[in-house]
Amino acid sequence: MAKAAKTAYVCTECGATFPKWAGQCTDCGAWNTLEETVPSSAPEQGRFAGYAGETPASIRALADVSAEETSRISTTLNELDRVLGGGLVLGSVTLIGGDPGIGKSTLLIQAMSLLSEKMSTLYVSGEESAEQISLRAHRLGLPGDKVQLLTETCVERIIQLAQQHKPKVIVLDSIQTFYTQELNSAPGSVAQVRESAARLVRFAKQTGTSLFLVGHVTKEGALAGPRVLEHMVDTVLYFEGESGSQFRLIRAIKNRFGAVNELGVFAMTDKGLKEVSNPSAIFLSRHEQQVAGSAILVTREGTRPMLVEVQALVDQSPLGNPRRVALGLEQNRLSMLLAVLHRHGGVGMFDQDVFLNVVGGVRVTEPAADLPVLLAALSSFRDRPLPMELAAFGEVGLAGEIRPVPNGQDRLREALKHGFTRVIAPKSNVPKKPIDGLEIIPVTRLSEAIDAIT
């Protein structure tokens, strides 16, 4: 009688292995993340065997390693180059995650079509057939005579064909569909995703081939699979945007070759994704008349300042526990700012529902949004519109002080560029030389900012 294969339970968050199922992973503390899997029967010495032609590693002194700047190649999509840190680095591995149907494959087939004019490219699909990819390219009006296609899910076969054709850029869509023959588990399992990615990353580093890995996301919005996948790659990009919205945002979460938190803005059209070179124009509503509860925030995403409209609605609450709802901002920070407004501004909203929204689906994480948030809430609470030519930025401390934020002068110039003539800013961010056409209102306390709008 054949002996039954032993099973193990692997955490989908950290990849830890356990002999029995448990509700919580003891390594990372995540709940309900253990999944049953069958361990590989392959010997350990065969799992990490190199491929044919792999250059053996050698030890070198740090001083002997060339420190010249890494050369970059433009993808011809300026917004994609921005989030990549200025262009594509040969030998880099980029992981792109996002909801299904948000435009990951569309963006990559556009990028491959443009890059194929400069170098050899390969698009590997494990989910779609070659006919489906060709139909998408034809619908987008892309020239496909130089883009090479491959429909394969075996990692060893992909590496073998890549060694023969030697493409400089490879797209693998998606990493959850690929598998390695060294493991017995099904494609998409934690072990397969981790091992397949490790082999592909090693191939990219040894040959100088740039890889784009497409990853699925969970219902919480995080990349599916083990978190170790994010540590293997050089760059992690997240595709953001509402399904019913025309605009798509690409945010850099990790980048070994550039700045993090860079933001690329695209518009979805019938001809694919089009770049939005001036994102401030789409995030400003430009009301025909003054409306209460609207404030203009001068934020900064990566290296680019942007103007974003913050809208607040304050209404009498019928509940014993008033609601605090924030879209695009952290909800706990909104509750904290309302407490500061009550303590140091003399305005209490403890019996009011407060709803906050950042126009355009932008997610603002920097503290420079504190002051505009309070101004918008105060405007809605008093039903007094703010001046249409007014913008603001600044961090609000628990003691009621207005703290400076980085790159204040760049924010002021961006506000003037879009027609705003008055800006409420922290006193430390006010430049020594005045800016022609711009009135800067310096404030050091929250009470001073409130007095400036009354």
FILO-961082 format. One record per residue (C-alpha): residue number from 0; chain; x, y, z. Coordinates in steps of 0.05 Angstrom, whole numbers, plus 5000, padded with zeros to 4 digits. Layout:
BEGIN
[node NUM, "A", [X, Y, Z]] ...
This chain:
BEGIN
[node 0, "A", [5000, 5000, 5000]] [node 1, "A", [5028, 5067, 4979]] [node 2, "A", [5047, 5114, 5034]] [node 3, "A", [5005, 5177, 5037]] [node 4, "A", [5042, 5242, 5024]] [node 5, "A", [5053, 5285, 5085]] [node 6, "A", [5020, 5353, 5085]] [node 7, "A", [5044, 5418, 5115]] [node 8, "A", [5012, 5486, 5127]] [node 9, "A", [5045, 5548, 5099]] [node 10, "A", [5030, 5620, 5119]] [node 11, "A", [5011, 5662, 5058]] [node 12, "A", [5039, 5725, 5092]] [node 13, "A", [5109, 5705, 5113]] [node 14, "A", [5118, 5635, 5084]] [node 15, "A", [5129, 5600, 5151]] [node 16, "A", [5114, 5525, 5151]] [node 17, "A", [5077, 5487, 5206]] [node 18, "A", [5060, 5413, 5214]] [node 19, "A", [4988, 5427, 5237]] [node 20, "A", [4937, 5480, 5222]] [node 21, "A", [4927, 5538, 5270]] [node 22, "A", [4885, 5600, 5270]] [node 23, "A", [4944, 5647, 5278]] [node 24, "A", [5015, 5645, 5249]] [node 25, "A", [5063, 5647, 5307]] [node 26, "A", [5118, 5678, 5264]] [node 27, "A", [5083, 5740, 5236]] [node 28, "A", [5020, 5741, 5278]] [node 29, "A", [4971, 5740, 5219]] [node 30, "A", [4904, 5706, 5227]] [node 31, "A", [4873, 5653, 5181]] [node 32, "A", [4933, 5653, 5133]] [node 33, "A", [4955, 5579, 5139]] [node 34, "A", [4941, 5539, 5076]] [node 35, "A", [4951, 5465, 5065]] [node 36, "A", [5006, 5445, 5017]] [node 37, "A", [5046, 5383, 4998]] [node 38, "A", [5121, 5392, 5009]] [node 39, "A", [5168, 5379, 4951]] [node 40, "A", [5201, 5311, 4947]] [node 41, "A", [5260, 5339, 4907]] [node 42, "A", [5328, 5336, 4942]] [node 43, "A", [5353, 5401, 4971]] [node 44, "A", [5416, 5402, 4929]] [node 45, "A", [5373, 5401, 4865]] [node 46, "A", [5326, 5457, 4884]] [node 47, "A", [5378, 5512, 4878]] [node 48, "A", [5418, 5485, 4820]] [node 49, "A", [5438, 5538, 4770]] [node 50, "A", [5418, 5541, 4697]] [node 51, "A", [5464, 5528, 4639]] [node 52, "A", [5512, 5585, 4627]] [node 53, "A", [5505, 5616, 4695]] [node 54, "A", [5567, 5654, 4716]] [node 55, "A", [5595, 5628, 4783]] [node 56, "A", [5598, 5679, 4839]] [node 57, "A", [5664, 5706, 4865]] [node 58, "A", [5687, 5747, 4924]] [node 59, "A", [5712, 5818, 4910]] [node 60, "A", [5733, 5876, 4953]] [node 61, "A", [5684, 5934, 4958]] [node 62, "A", [5736, 5983, 4931]] [node 63, "A", [5744, 5940, 4868]] [node 64, "A", [5670, 5946, 4850]] [node 65, "A", [5655, 6001, 4801]] [node 66, "A", [5612, 6055, 4832]] [node 67, "A", [5591, 6088, 4766]] [node 68, "A", [5519, 6111, 4761]] [node 69, "A", [5470, 6060, 4734]] [node 70, "A", [5449, 6074, 4663]] [node 71, "A", [5374, 6080, 4649]] [node 72, "A", [5332, 6069, 4588]] [node 73, "A", [5269, 6110, 4576]] [node 74, "A", [5205, 6071, 4565]] [node 75, "A", [5178, 6132, 4526]] [node 76, "A", [5122, 6135, 4578]] [node 77, "A", [5144, 6194, 4622]] [node 78, "A", [5097, 6177, 4679]] [node 79, "A", [5123, 6105, 4682]] [node 80, "A", [5195, 6131, 4679]] [node 81, "A", [5179, 6176, 4738]] [node 82, "A", [5156, 6120, 4784]] [node 83, "A", [5215, 6077, 4761]] [node 84, "A", [5263, 6131, 4784]] [node 85, "A", [5280, 6162, 4717]] [node 86, "A", [5277, 6102, 4670]] [node 87, "A", [5287, 6027, 4666]] [node 88, "A", [5350, 5997, 4695]] [node 89, "A", [5376, 5936, 4659]] [node 90, "A", [5379, 5876, 4706]] [node 91, "A", [5324, 5904, 4751]] [node 92, "A", [5262, 5866, 4773]] [node 93, "A", [5197, 5906, 4780]] [node 94, "A", [5134, 5878, 4812]] [node 95, "A", [5069, 5911, 4791]] [node 96, "A", [5006, 5897, 4831]] [node 97, "A", [4934, 5920, 4823]] [node 98, "A", [4861, 5899, 4821]] [node 99, "A", [4838, 5856, 4762]] [node 100, "A", [4821, 5897, 4701]] [node 101, "A", [4853, 5961, 4725]] [node 102, "A", [4902, 5964, 4666]] [node 103, "A", [4966, 5927, 4686]] [node 104, "A", [4970, 5886, 4622]] [node 105, "A", [4949, 5945, 4579]] [node 106, "A", [5005, 5988, 4607]] [node 107, "A", [5057, 5934, 4598]] [node 108, "A", [5039, 5917, 4527]] [node 109, "A", [5043, 5991, 4511]] [node 110, "A", [5111, 5996, 4544]] [node 111, "A", [5136, 5933, 4508]] [node 112, "A", [5113, 5960, 4441]] [node 113, "A", [5152, 6024, 4452]] [node 114, "A", [5214, 5990, 4479]] [node 115, "A", [5215, 5940, 4422]] [node 116, "A", [5237, 5997, 4376]] [node 117, "A", [5302, 6002, 4416]] [node 118, "A", [5316, 5931, 4440]] [node 119, "A", [5290, 5860, 4439]] [node 120, "A", [5230, 5848, 4485]] [node 121, "A", [5191, 5786, 4506]] [node 122, "A", [5120, 5784, 4533]] [node 123, "A", [5106, 5719, 4572]] [node 124, "A", [5034, 5706, 4589]] [node 125, "A", [5009, 5651, 4635]] [node 126, "A", [4937, 5674, 4636]] [node 127, "A", [4920, 5697, 4565]] [node 128, "A", [4931, 5665, 4498]] [node 129, "A", [4973, 5696, 4444]] [node 130, "A", [4910, 5712, 4405]] [node 131, "A", [4881, 5751, 4463]] [node 132, "A", [4944, 5793, 4470]] [node 133, "A", [4947, 5806, 4396]] [node 134, "A", [4874, 5827, 4397]] [node 135, "A", [4888, 5877, 4453]] [node 136, "A", [4948, 5906, 4416]] [node 137, "A", [4907, 5913, 4353]] [node 138, "A", [4851, 5947, 4391]] [node 139, "A", [4901, 5996, 4420]] [node 140, "A", [4932, 6009, 4353]] [node 141, "A", [5001, 5986, 4374]] [node 142, "A", [5053, 5960, 4324]] [node 143, "A", [5068, 5888, 4343]] [node 144, "A", [5118, 5867, 4291]] [node 145, "A", [5177, 5870, 4339]] [node 146, "A", [5145, 5846, 4404]] [node 147, "A", [5157, 5772, 4417]] [node 148, "A", [5103, 5731, 4452]] [node 149, "A", [5107, 5668, 4492]] [node 150, "A", [5050, 5630, 4527]] [node 151, "A", [5085, 5586, 4578]] [node 152, "A", [5080, 5574, 4653]] [node 153, "A", [5141, 5531, 4667]] [node 154, "A", [5198, 5574, 4694]] [node 155, "A", [5253, 5527, 4669]] [node 156, "A", [5225, 5529, 4598]] [node 157, "A", [5219, 5605, 4600]] [node 158, "A", [5292, 5613, 4623]] [node 159, "A", [5315, 5564, 4569]] [node 160, "A", [5280, 5603, 4513]] [node 161, "A", [5304, 5669, 4542]] [node 162, "A", [5376, 5644, 4539]] [node 163, "A", [5367, 5628, 4465]] [node 164, "A", [5333, 5693, 4443]] [node 165, "A", [5368, 5739, 4494]] [node 166, "A", [5313, 5792, 4504]] [node 167, "A", [5333, 5853, 4544]] [node 168, "A", [5264, 5863, 4576]] [node 169, "A", [5215, 5808, 4595]] [node 170, "A", [5144, 5815, 4621]] [node 171, "A", [5115, 5757, 4661]] [node 172, "A", [5039, 5761, 4670]] [node 173, "A", [5027, 5738, 4723]] [node 174, "A", [5074, 5709, 4775]] [node 175, "A", [5017, 5669, 4807]] [node 176, "A", [5009, 5626, 4744]] [node 177, "A", [5081, 5603, 4737]] [node 178, "A", [5112, 5541, 4768]] [node 179, "A", [5178, 5506, 4775]] [node 180, "A", [5187, 5432, 4762]] [node 181, "A", [5227, 5424, 4826]] [node 182, "A", [5164, 5430, 4869]] [node 183, "A", [5102, 5387, 4870]] [node 184, "A", [5054, 5440, 4895]] [node 185, "A", [5004, 5473, 4848]] [node 186, "A", [5017, 5539, 4813]] [node 187, "A", [4997, 5598, 4856]] [node 188, "A", [5016, 5566, 4922]] [node 189, "A", [5063, 5601, 4969]] [node 190, "A", [5121, 5554, 4954]] [node 191, "A", [5113, 5559, 4879]] [node 192, "A", [5107, 5635, 4878]] [node 193, "A", [5168, 5643, 4922]] [node 194, "A", [5212, 5593, 4886]] [node 195, "A", [5191, 5615, 4816]] [node 196, "A", [5205, 5688, 4833]] [node 197, "A", [5272, 5669, 4863]] [node 198, "A", [5294, 5633, 4800]] [node 199, "A", [5271, 5690, 4755]] [node 200, "A", [5305, 5743, 4798]] [node 201, "A", [5370, 5704, 4797]] [node 202, "A", [5366, 5697, 4721]] [node 203, "A", [5355, 5772, 4714]] [node 204, "A", [5414, 5791, 4758]] [node 205, "A", [5462, 5742, 4723]] [node 206, "A", [5443, 5762, 4652]] [node 207, "A", [5426, 5836, 4660]] [node 208, "A", [5355, 5824, 4636]] [node 209, "A", [5300, 5871, 4662]] [node 210, "A", [5238, 5836, 4687]] [node 211, "A", [5167, 5861, 4699]] [node 212, "A", [5127, 5814, 4744]] [node 213, "A", [5052, 5823, 4748]] [node 214, "A", [5022, 5804, 4815]] [node 215, "A", [4950, 5794, 4838]] [node 216, "A", [4924, 5831, 4899]] [node 217, "A", [4880, 5808, 4956]] [node 218, "A", [4813, 5838, 4975]] [node 219, "A", [4850, 5881, 5025]] [node 220, "A", [4891, 5911, 4968]] [node 221, "A", [4957, 5878, 4985]] [node 222, "A", [4998, 5835, 4938]] [node 223, "A", [4976, 5763, 4941]] [node 224, "A", [5028, 5711, 4961]] [node 225, "A", [5084, 5714, 5013]] [node 226, "A", [5111, 5782, 5034]] [node 227, "A", [5181, 5756, 5018]] [node 228, "A", [5163, 5767, 4945]] [node 229, "A", [5167, 5842, 4956]] [node 230, "A", [5236, 5835, 4987]] [node 231, "A", [5263, 5796, 4927]] [node 232, "A", [5249, 5849, 4875]] [node 233, "A", [5281, 5917, 4865]] [node 234, "A", [5218, 5959, 4853]] [node 235, "A", [5145, 5950, 4876]] [node 236, "A", [5091, 5989, 4840]] [node 237, "A", [5018, 5991, 4858]] [node 238, "A", [4964, 6007, 4808]] [node 239, "A", [4909, 6048, 4842]] [node 240, "A", [4843, 6076, 4819]] [node 241, "A", [4768, 6065, 4822]] [node 242, "A", [4736, 6018, 4772]] [node 243, "A", [4688, 6072, 4749]] [node 244, "A", [4740, 6127, 4746]] [node 245, "A", [4777, 6147, 4683]] [node 246, "A", [4843, 6160, 4719]] [node 247, "A", [4894, 6109, 4741]] [node 248, "A", [4951, 6121, 4791]] [node 249, "A", [5016, 6083, 4796]] [node 250, "A", [5051, 6091, 4862]] [node 251, "A", [5122, 6067, 4878]] [node 252, "A", [5124, 6033, 4945]] [node 253, "A", [5195, 6007, 4940]] [node 254, "A", [5251, 6028, 4893]] [node 255, "A", [5324, 6010, 4899]] [node 256, "A", [5342, 6056, 4841]] [node 257, "A", [5301, 6118, 4858]] [node 258, "A", [5255, 6154, 4905]] [node 259, "A", [5196, 6119, 4936]] [node 260, "A", [5124, 6146, 4938]] [node 261, "A", [5130, 6173, 4868]] [node 262, "A", [5063, 6178, 4832]] [node 263, "A", [5048, 6169, 4759]] [node 264, "A", [4980, 6190, 4732]] [node 265, "A", [4946, 6160, 4671]] [node 266, "A", [4878, 6167, 4638]] [node 267, "A", [4844, 6105, 4610]] [node 268, "A", [4819, 6116, 4539]] [node 269, "A", [4796, 6072, 4482]] [node 270, "A", [4868, 6073, 4457]] [node 271, "A", [4899, 6051, 4522]] [node 272, "A", [4930, 6091, 4579]] [node 273, "A", [4948, 6163, 4564]] [node 274, "A", [4996, 6203, 4607]] [node 275, "A", [4970, 6261, 4648]] [node 276, "A", [5028, 6311, 4650]] [node 277, "A", [4991, 6361, 4695]] [node 278, "A", [4955, 6321, 4749]] [node 279, "A", [4937, 6382, 4790]] [node 280, "A", [4887, 6402, 4736]] [node 281, "A", [4846, 6338, 4745]] [node 282, "A", [4846, 6340, 4821]] [node 283, "A", [4817, 6411, 4825]] [node 284, "A", [4742, 6418, 4816]] [node 285, "A", [4744, 6493, 4800]] [node 286, "A", [4673, 6508, 4825]] [node 287, "A", [4636, 6562, 4788]] [node 288, "A", [4618, 6594, 4854]] [node 289, "A", [4644, 6590, 4925]] [node 290, "A", [4623, 6528, 4964]] [node 291, "A", [4630, 6513, 5037]] [node 292, "A", [4673, 6455, 5059]] [node 293, "A", [4725, 6458, 5003]] [node 294, "A", [4799, 6473, 5014]] [node 295, "A", [4859, 6467, 4967]] [node 296, "A", [4918, 6427, 4992]] [node 297, "A", [4988, 6435, 4963]] [node 298, "A", [5015, 6364, 4972]] [node 299, "A", [5077, 6330, 4946]] [node 300, "A", [5083, 6261, 4916]] [node 301, "A", [5155, 6240, 4910]] [node 302, "A", [5191, 6296, 4873]] [node 303, "A", [5129, 6331, 4845]] [node 304, "A", [5083, 6381, 4881]] [node 305, "A", [5009, 6375, 4866]] [node 306, "A", [4946, 6413, 4882]] [node 307, "A", [4889, 6371, 4909]] [node 308, "A", [4820, 6391, 4933]] [node 309, "A", [4799, 6368, 5002]] [node 310, "A", [4723, 6367, 5014]] [node 311, "A", [4690, 6362, 5082]] [node 312, "A", [4618, 6355, 5103]] [node 313, "A", [4599, 6369, 5175]] [node 314, "A", [4527, 6355, 5195]] [node 315, "A", [4487, 6346, 5259]] [node 316, "A", [4493, 6273, 5281]] [node 317, "A", [4430, 6234, 5301]] [node 318, "A", [4474, 6182, 5334]] [node 319, "A", [4503, 6180, 5403]] [node 320, "A", [4572, 6166, 5373]] [node 321, "A", [4583, 6214, 5315]] [node 322, "A", [4616, 6184, 5253]] [node 323, "A", [4685, 6202, 5227]] [node 324, "A", [4693, 6179, 5154]] [node 325, "A", [4756, 6196, 5114]] [node 326, "A", [4769, 6176, 5042]] [node 327, "A", [4840, 6187, 5019]] [node 328, "A", [4865, 6204, 5089]] [node 329, "A", [4876, 6165, 5153]] [node 330, "A", [4813, 6163, 5194]] [node 331, "A", [4849, 6162, 5261]] [node 332, "A", [4887, 6226, 5242]] [node 333, "A", [4821, 6260, 5226]] [node 334, "A", [4795, 6245, 5296]] [node 335, "A", [4860, 6271, 5326]] [node 336, "A", [4857, 6336, 5286]] [node 337, "A", [4785, 6348, 5307]] [node 338, "A", [4807, 6341, 5380]] [node 339, "A", [4863, 6392, 5367]] [node 340, "A", [4812, 6439, 5335]] [node 341, "A", [4768, 6435, 5397]] [node 342, "A", [4825, 6443, 5447]] [node 343, "A", [4865, 6498, 5413]] [node 344, "A", [4815, 6528, 5365]] [node 345, "A", [4755, 6532, 5409]] [node 346, "A", [4710, 6496, 5359]] [node 347, "A", [4678, 6430, 5382]] [node 348, "A", [4647, 6380, 5334]] [node 349, "A", [4634, 6325, 5385]] [node 350, "A", [4560, 6322, 5365]] [node 351, "A", [4573, 6327, 5289]] [node 352, "A", [4584, 6275, 5235]] [node 353, "A", [4647, 6292, 5196]] [node 354, "A", [4658, 6265, 5126]] [node 355, "A", [4723, 6278, 5090]] [node 356, "A", [4741, 6263, 5018]] [node 357, "A", [4802, 6277, 4974]] [node 358, "A", [4779, 6291, 4903]] [node 359, "A", [4802, 6246, 4847]] [node 360, "A", [4816, 6184, 4889]] [node 361, "A", [4885, 6207, 4912]] [node 362, "A", [4911, 6179, 4977]] [node 363, "A", [4949, 6231, 5017]] [node 364, "A", [4994, 6205, 5072]] [node 365, "A", [5038, 6265, 5089]] [node 366, "A", [5021, 6310, 5149]] [node 367, "A", [5020, 6373, 5105]] [node 368, "A", [4946, 6358, 5095]] [node 369, "A", [4929, 6373, 5168]] [node 370, "A", [4917, 6447, 5161]] [node 371, "A", [4873, 6443, 5097]] [node 372, "A", [4832, 6387, 5129]] [node 373, "A", [4816, 6430, 5190]] [node 374, "A", [4801, 6491, 5146]] [node 375, "A", [4753, 6450, 5103]] [node 376, "A", [4718, 6421, 5164]] [node 377, "A", [4712, 6490, 5196]] [node 378, "A", [4685, 6519, 5131]] [node 379, "A", [4631, 6466, 5127]] [node 380, "A", [4614, 6472, 5201]] [node 381, "A", [4605, 6548, 5196]] [node 382, "A", [4576, 6545, 5126]] [node 383, "A", [4625, 6597, 5103]] [node 384, "A", [4663, 6585, 5038]] [node 385, "A", [4737, 6596, 5035]] [node 386, "A", [4764, 6645, 4983]] [node 387, "A", [4771, 6612, 4915]] [node 388, "A", [4842, 6639, 4907]] [node 389, "A", [4866, 6609, 4974]] [node 390, "A", [4909, 6547, 4983]] [node 391, "A", [4941, 6519, 5046]] [node 392, "A", [4990, 6468, 5073]] [node 393, "A", [5021, 6453, 5141]] [node 394, "A", [5027, 6401, 5196]] [node 395, "A", [4985, 6412, 5259]] [node 396, "A", [5015, 6388, 5325]] [node 397, "A", [4978, 6365, 5386]] [node 398, "A", [4998, 6430, 5421]] [node 399, "A", [4963, 6471, 5367]] [node 400, "A", [5028, 6493, 5333]] [node 401, "A", [5036, 6494, 5257]] [node 402, "A", [5099, 6458, 5238]] [node 403, "A", [5138, 6467, 5172]] [node 404, "A", [5137, 6414, 5118]] [node 405, "A", [5191, 6396, 5067]] [node 406, "A", [5199, 6433, 5000]] [node 407, "A", [5156, 6493, 5020]] [node 408, "A", [5180, 6538, 4964]] [node 409, "A", [5164, 6486, 4911]] [node 410, "A", [5093, 6482, 4938]] [node 411, "A", [5085, 6557, 4937]] [node 412, "A", [5108, 6562, 4864]] [node 413, "A", [5060, 6506, 4845]] [node 414, "A", [5002, 6543, 4876]] [node 415, "A", [5020, 6607, 4839]] [node 416, "A", [5027, 6568, 4774]] [node 417, "A", [4954, 6547, 4779]] [node 418, "A", [4927, 6616, 4793]] [node 419, "A", [4924, 6617, 4870]] [node 420, "A", [4945, 6684, 4897]] [node 421, "A", [4940, 6670, 4972]] [node 422, "A", [4971, 6613, 5012]] [node 423, "A", [4967, 6598, 5086]] [node 424, "A", [5034, 6566, 5103]] [node 425, "A", [5077, 6553, 5164]] [node 426, "A", [5121, 6612, 5182]] [node 427, "A", [5184, 6571, 5174]] [node 428, "A", [5166, 6555, 5102]] [node 429, "A", [5160, 6628, 5081]] [node 430, "A", [5217, 6646, 5034]] [node 431, "A", [5263, 6705, 5051]] [node 432, "A", [5248, 6738, 4984]] [node 433, "A", [5175, 6750, 4967]] [node 434, "A", [5144, 6715, 4907]] [node 435, "A", [5114, 6763, 4857]] [node 436, "A", [5038, 6755, 4852]] [node 437, "A", [5032, 6711, 4914]] [node 438, "A", [5009, 6733, 4983]] [node 439, "A", [5036, 6686, 5036]] [node 440, "A", [5001, 6685, 5103]] [node 441, "A", [5051, 6658, 5155]] [node 442, "A", [5021, 6623, 5215]] [node 443, "A", [5053, 6590, 5276]] [node 444, "A", [4989, 6570, 5315]] [node 445, "A", [4923, 6540, 5294]] [node 446, "A", [4886, 6600, 5322]] [node 447, "A", [4924, 6645, 5274]] [node 448, "A", [4902, 6603, 5214]] [node 449, "A", [4830, 6606, 5238]] [node 450, "A", [4834, 6682, 5245]] [node 451, "A", [4861, 6687, 5174]] [node 452, "A", [4798, 6658, 5143]] [node 453, "A", [4747, 6695, 5187]] 
